[in-house]
Amino acid sequence: MTSKSIFLKTCLLALPLSLAACNATLPQMAETGAAVAGAAGYNNQAQLIRAIKEALELGSNRAASSLSATGGYANNPLYRIELPDNVQPLASKLRQLGLGSQMDKVESLMNQGAEKAAVEAQAVFVDAVRKMSVTDALGIIRGNSTAATDYFRAQTEASLRQRYQPIIQQNLQQIGFYNQYQQLLGTYKMLPIANKPDLDLEQHVLNAALDGLFKQVAVEEQLIRKDPVGRGSQIIGAVFAQK
């Protein structure tokens, strides 16, 4: 083990205790962080902040990549997009009428649309990280277990909605979603059911896709907080040890 590694590990053990004892303020935290960064080979606070941003970019990209892969939504029981809850009774009736394959097709197309749209998230997250201020970055380190996720959602959700919607719509149109959708609506309209629920499936897919995305960002954030060295680097371990 090198002398630098020994010194860094000592810093990792000592920082939480020392900061808790003095109830460090944000400027104090920045000063201490810069010292740890220097010990690990980072010469100034700017490089420390860059390391924090790299960790956040890495985690958000992992989340987007996992969901944009084939089956990223469809094969994940946590994020699979199904028909809205208020439509499930209708779906059951349609399945009883022999339309089960059509219902399966609609759900498959919804998940495929979400997976293709998730590709857009990577560029949006990278842009958000690069625009992040020093105060934002250090605040995330000191924040709760989903502070980075909360920041990403506040900064990117509006942009992601704009990017997701045409992709979901275009993708579903290309693979015949609207033909399936019209069949569904035609059958639906003939059923003698009062107070029929809204069947705006595009908005349902959009909302479910974004909810799944930010839930996965939160998972990646908590993994980094739990094992910052393993999920990032030694300097990230030093940064998160300050919290």
Backbone torsions as a table, in degrees:
resi	resn	phi	psi	omega
1	MET	NA	130.0	-177.6
2	THR	-74.4	162.8	178.2
3	SER	-63.9	-34.4	178.7
4	LYS	-64.1	-41.9	179.8
5	SER	-64.0	-41.9	178.5
6	ILE	-62.2	-43.2	-179.2
7	PHE	-65.2	-40.9	-179.5
8	LEU	-64.6	-41.9	179.0
9	LYS	-64.1	-37.0	176.6
10	THR	-62.1	-41.8	177.8
11	CYS	-61.6	-41.7	-178.4
12	LEU	-62.5	-36.9	179.7
13	LEU	-76.3	-35.6	-172.9
14	ALA	-83.6	-31.6	-172.5
15	LEU	-61.5	-48.3	-178.6
16	PRO	-57.6	-39.8	-178.7
17	LEU	-69.4	-43.6	-177.2
18	SER	-67.5	-38.7	-179.7
19	LEU	-71.2	-38.2	178.5
20	ALA	-64.4	-36.2	-177.1
21	ALA	-68.2	-35.8	-176.0
22	CYS	-101.2	1.5	179.3
23	ASN	52.0	60.7	-169.6
24	ALA	-59.0	138.7	173.7
25	THR	-85.9	171.5	-180.0
26	LEU	-58.6	-46.6	177.3
27	PRO	-61.3	-38.3	177.8
28	GLN	-63.9	-39.9	179.1
29	MET	-63.4	-42.1	179.1
30	ALA	-62.0	-41.0	-179.6
31	GLU	-64.5	-45.4	179.5
32	THR	-65.6	-41.0	178.4
33	GLY	-60.7	-39.8	178.6
34	ALA	-64.2	-36.8	179.1
35	ALA	-66.0	-43.6	178.5
36	VAL	-64.7	-39.7	179.3
37	ALA	-60.9	-42.1	178.9
38	GLY	-62.5	-40.1	-179.8
39	ALA	-64.7	-30.3	-178.8
40	ALA	-93.6	5.0	177.3
41	GLY	104.9	3.7	176.4
42	TYR	-100.9	126.0	-166.8
43	ASN	-86.1	-18.8	-176.3
44	ASN	-154.7	174.2	-176.9
45	GLN	-64.2	-33.4	179.7
46	ALA	-59.4	-40.3	178.4
47	GLN	-69.9	-35.3	176.6
48	LEU	-62.2	-47.5	179.2
49	ILE	-61.9	-38.2	178.3
50	ARG	-62.5	-37.6	178.0
51	ALA	-65.3	-39.9	177.4
52	ILE	-61.7	-45.3	-179.0
53	LYS	-63.4	-36.6	178.7
54	GLU	-62.9	-39.4	179.0
55	ALA	-65.4	-43.2	-179.9
56	LEU	-66.3	-39.8	178.1
57	GLU	-64.7	-40.9	179.4
58	LEU	-62.0	-47.5	-178.7
59	GLY	-64.4	-43.2	-178.9
60	SER	-68.0	-37.1	177.9
61	ASN	-66.5	-36.6	176.8
62	ARG	-61.7	-42.4	-179.4
63	ALA	-63.4	-48.0	-179.3
64	ALA	-64.5	-39.9	-178.7
65	SER	-64.9	-41.2	-178.0
66	SER	-65.6	-36.3	-178.1
67	LEU	-84.0	-23.7	179.6
68	SER	-83.9	-10.1	177.0
69	ALA	-69.1	156.8	177.1
70	THR	-58.3	123.4	-177.6
71	GLY	83.7	6.5	-178.5
72	GLY	-57.0	-36.8	173.9
73	TYR	-97.6	-50.7	-171.6
74	ALA	-58.9	-36.6	-175.7
75	ASN	-97.2	5.0	-179.9
76	ASN	-105.8	112.6	-177.2
77	PRO	-61.8	-21.0	179.1
78	LEU	-78.5	-29.8	-171.4
79	TYR	-120.1	-4.8	-179.8
80	ARG	-54.1	131.7	-178.2
81	ILE	-93.0	119.6	177.5
82	GLU	-112.8	172.8	177.5
83	LEU	-60.5	150.4	-179.1
84	PRO	-55.1	151.0	-178.8
85	ASP	-55.6	-39.6	-176.8
86	ASN	-75.7	-4.7	177.2
87	VAL	-102.2	-13.3	-176.1
88	GLN	-59.2	-41.1	176.7
89	PRO	-58.8	-40.0	177.0
90	LEU	-65.5	-41.5	179.5
91	ALA	-60.5	-40.1	178.5
92	SER	-62.7	-40.7	178.8
93	LYS	-65.1	-40.6	179.7
94	LEU	-66.4	-36.9	176.9
95	ARG	-64.3	-38.2	178.0
96	GLN	-64.9	-25.3	179.0
97	LEU	-88.1	7.8	177.5
98	GLY	89.9	15.8	-178.4
99	LEU	-105.7	26.2	-178.4
100	GLY	-61.4	-40.9	-179.0
101	SER	-64.6	-36.5	176.9
102	GLN	-65.6	-39.3	179.3
103	MET	-66.3	-41.0	177.2
104	ASP	-62.7	-39.1	-179.7
105	LYS	-63.9	-43.1	179.5
106	VAL	-60.4	-46.8	-179.6
107	GLU	-64.3	-38.1	177.8
108	SER	-62.4	-42.6	-179.7
109	LEU	-68.0	-35.0	177.8
110	MET	-62.3	-44.8	-179.3
111	ASN	-68.6	-37.9	177.5
112	GLN	-62.9	-40.3	178.0
113	GLY	-62.5	-41.8	179.3
114	ALA	-65.0	-39.4	-179.7
115	GLU	-65.2	-41.8	178.4
116	LYS	-67.5	-37.8	-179.5
117	ALA	-67.7	-30.9	-176.7
118	ALA	-62.7	-20.6	176.8
119	VAL	-58.4	-34.5	-177.8
120	GLU	-65.9	-24.4	-173.7
121	ALA	-64.8	-32.7	-175.9
122	GLN	-59.7	-49.5	-178.6
123	ALA	-64.6	-37.5	-179.3
124	VAL	-67.5	-42.3	179.1
125	PHE	-66.3	-42.7	178.7
126	VAL	-59.3	-43.3	179.3
127	ASP	-62.9	-40.9	179.5
128	ALA	-64.3	-40.7	179.7
129	VAL	-65.3	-43.6	-176.5
130	ARG	-69.0	-24.4	177.5
131	LYS	-89.0	-4.7	-176.1
132	MET	-65.7	135.4	179.3
133	SER	-81.1	167.3	176.3
134	VAL	-59.6	-44.7	-179.9
135	THR	-61.0	-42.6	178.4
136	ASP	-61.0	-46.4	-176.8
137	ALA	-63.0	-47.5	179.7
138	LEU	-68.6	-33.2	177.0
139	GLY	-63.7	-36.6	178.0
140	ILE	-64.8	-40.5	178.8
141	ILE	-61.8	-39.0	-177.6
142	ARG	-84.9	-9.4	-174.1
143	GLY	-78.4	-171.6	-179.1
144	ASN	-76.1	-174.4	-171.5
145	SER	-68.6	-12.5	177.8
146	THR	-124.4	26.5	-177.6
147	ALA	-61.0	-40.5	179.3
148	ALA	-67.7	-41.5	178.5
149	THR	-62.1	-43.3	179.0
150	ASP	-61.6	-40.4	178.8
151	TYR	-63.8	-47.8	-179.8
152	PHE	-58.9	-43.5	-177.2
153	ARG	-65.0	-42.8	-179.4
154	ALA	-64.2	-36.5	-174.2
155	GLN	-87.4	-23.4	-169.8
156	THR	-121.8	-13.6	-171.5
157	GLU	-60.6	-42.9	-178.7
158	ALA	-61.6	-44.3	179.2
159	SER	-65.7	-40.7	180.0
160	LEU	-64.4	-38.7	177.7
161	ARG	-59.7	-43.6	179.8
162	GLN	-64.1	-38.2	-179.6
163	ARG	-76.9	-38.5	-176.4
164	TYR	-68.0	-44.1	-168.9
165	GLN	-57.3	-52.2	-179.7
166	PRO	-66.2	-30.0	179.4
167	ILE	-68.6	-46.5	178.1
168	ILE	-60.7	-46.3	-178.4
169	GLN	-63.4	-49.0	-178.9
170	GLN	-63.4	-42.3	-179.6
171	ASN	-63.0	-44.5	-179.0
172	LEU	-65.8	-35.1	177.2
173	GLN	-67.4	-41.0	-177.5
174	GLN	-65.1	-33.6	-177.6
175	ILE	-99.3	18.7	172.8
176	GLY	83.0	19.7	-179.2
177	PHE	-56.8	-42.1	-174.4
178	TYR	-69.3	-29.5	173.4
179	ASN	-63.8	-46.1	177.5
180	GLN	-63.3	-40.7	-177.6
181	TYR	-64.1	-41.6	179.5
182	GLN	-66.6	-36.7	175.7
183	GLN	-62.3	-42.8	179.6
184	LEU	-62.2	-47.4	-179.0
185	LEU	-64.7	-38.3	179.8
186	GLY	-61.2	-46.1	177.6
187	THR	-65.6	-40.9	-178.3
188	TYR	-60.3	-43.1	-176.5
189	LYS	-67.5	-25.4	-178.5
190	MET	-83.7	-13.5	-178.2
191	LEU	-76.4	135.7	-179.7
192	PRO	-79.8	70.3	-178.4
193	ILE	-119.9	127.0	178.2
194	ALA	-83.1	156.4	176.9
195	ASN	52.1	54.3	-178.1
196	LYS	-65.1	135.1	179.4
197	PRO	-72.6	161.5	178.1
198	ASP	-68.5	136.9	-179.9
199	LEU	-112.2	40.1	177.2
200	ASP	-78.9	84.0	-174.2
201	LEU	-74.2	-27.0	179.4
202	GLU	-62.9	-45.2	178.0
203	GLN	-66.4	-35.5	177.5
204	HIS	-62.4	-44.8	178.8
205	VAL	-64.0	-43.8	-179.4
206	LEU	-58.5	-49.5	-178.8
207	ASN	-64.7	-43.9	-178.6
208	ALA	-67.1	-37.5	-179.9
209	ALA	-64.5	-43.4	-179.7
210	LEU	-70.4	-39.5	177.2
211	ASP	-59.9	-43.8	178.6
212	GLY	-64.1	-40.0	179.9
213	LEU	-60.7	-49.3	-176.6
214	PHE	-72.2	-28.2	173.5
215	LYS	-64.6	-39.1	179.3
216	GLN	-72.5	-33.9	173.5
217	VAL	-59.9	-41.6	178.7
218	ALA	-63.5	-38.8	177.4
219	VAL	-60.7	-46.7	-179.5
220	GLU	-65.1	-38.8	178.8
221	GLU	-61.9	-44.5	-178.0
222	GLN	-68.2	-31.5	175.4
223	LEU	-65.4	-41.4	178.3
224	ILE	-65.4	-42.1	179.9
225	ARG	-65.3	-35.0	-178.6
226	LYS	-76.1	-39.4	-177.6
227	ASP	-137.4	70.0	-174.6
228	PRO	-63.9	-33.0	179.1
229	VAL	-71.7	-47.6	-178.9
230	GLY	-64.9	-35.6	-178.3
231	ARG	-94.7	-5.9	-178.5
232	GLY	-141.5	-91.6	-179.0
233	SER	-165.5	176.3	178.6
234	GLN	-63.1	-40.8	-179.3
235	ILE	-66.6	-35.1	175.5
236	ILE	-65.4	-36.9	175.9
237	GLY	-61.3	-40.7	178.1
238	ALA	-64.1	-41.7	-178.6
239	VAL	-63.7	-49.5	-176.2
240	PHE	-72.9	-21.3	177.2
241	ALA	-69.5	-16.4	-178.7
242	GLN	-75.5	-20.0	-172.9
243	LYS	-61.6	NA	NA
